[in-house]
Amino acid sequence: MERMNVFVVGAGVVGLSTAIRALEAGYNVTIFAEIFPGDPKSIKYTSCWAGADHISVVTSSTFMHELERETMQAFLHLIEVDPLVPVMLRPHVELTQAAGPDIKKKYDHLSQFYSDFRSLRQSELPEGVVAGVMFPTIHVDVPRYLPYLMNRFLHAGGQAFRMTIPSLSSLIARNDRPVLEAFPLSAGSPPSSDPAAVINCTGLGALSLGDVLDTDVYPTRGETLLIRAPWVHHGMTYYCQNSDVSYIIPRQSGDVILGGTWQIDDWHPISRPETVKSIKERGIHAYPELLPPNKRENPDINDLDVVEECVGLRTTRKGGIRLETTSIDIGGKEFPIIHNYGHGGAGYQSSWGSAKRAIELLQASLER
């Protein structure tokens, strides 16, 4: 039987993971996107700015926890079968200056979620810290992981074309010049036959994408610093007395992400000097080991080896992740649209679980 064509719109971590799972499910898969891994960094491409690690979100949503568990299992499987995958299982420490019901709830949740979880002894806590825990979790080397996914998709037989997509209907009908001028990242031409379905993984693009125009989508701005500190080998989250949060995420490359901010509905695309200063000050207070060994006796933020100031816009959505099926009528023919976006700060840690659910929706829509 001839394999059905499926179009995936968007080439962030969610789009790439979903496209790979669609290939594995037996479809001919083509990705259409404006920006791909390896392109110059853009505020419009959120995935390249991510940390990224796997710290389960405290929420009443069992659905979200299922996505996170499935993604954790997928990451662990990748580590087991592919020694070159830019993903690491490393220790992560959580410290807090102010214990309370919210922190207790968080630690109780994490203890149920991660194996080898343990509370830190009083003697292990830094000065000013009242509680802490440690557990192993996933750290992703983002600049290497996104090209890894892209190459995996292409080598498995997927196709990818660069283009600006004004609407899903224009992509399906292919009656607009941007479609005809699509730039191939893979051999061959776009499929000439209609897609059986389209999977929408456009992130913030869902706000302006024709046929979607999802007004529940908004950005949550995250500002971080990329620090050169190859001696750092575990992650950390530090909850300050004043509710500020600092975190570090080490990468295979020896770089470390130091964050960060969570600024709702803030579109500012570049770093703010006052925020950079605050992140540095909180960072060396929480984790002085970010500084070179010979600079720790008298900590100074100017001694941090800053590689880059980073700003990304997390795709947040009222009501949470959109994983559902709609349809578009073109010339009397219904085309299923599978939506998979709105992951907020949990794109990486729910990516494979979301991809699995999107393919289940795809299969169900094509069986009708």
SULPE-V10150 format. One record per helix or strand. SS is the DSSP state (~ for helix, > for strand). FROM is the first residue (numbers start at 1). LEN is the number of residues. If there is no record, write none. Layout:
BEGIN
ss: [SS | SS]
from: [FROM | FROM]
len: [LEN | LEN]
END
This chain:
BEGIN
ss: [> | ~ | > | ~ | > | ~ | > | ~ | > | ~ | > | ~ | > | > | ~ | ~ | > | > | ~ | > | > | > | > | > | > | ~ | ~ | ~ | ~ | > | > | > | > | ~]
from: [5 | 13 | 28 | 46 | 53 | 62 | 87 | 101 | 118 | 122 | 131 | 142 | 159 | 167 | 168 | 177 | 183 | 197 | 203 | 210 | 217 | 235 | 245 | 255 | 263 | 273 | 288 | 293 | 301 | 306 | 322 | 333 | 344 | 351]
len: [5 | 12 | 6 | 4 | 1 | 20 | 10 | 13 | 2 | 3 | 10 | 14 | 4 | 1 | 6 | 4 | 2 | 4 | 5 | 1 | 12 | 5 | 6 | 5 | 2 | 14 | 3 | 3 | 3 | 12 | 9 | 9 | 1 | 16]
END
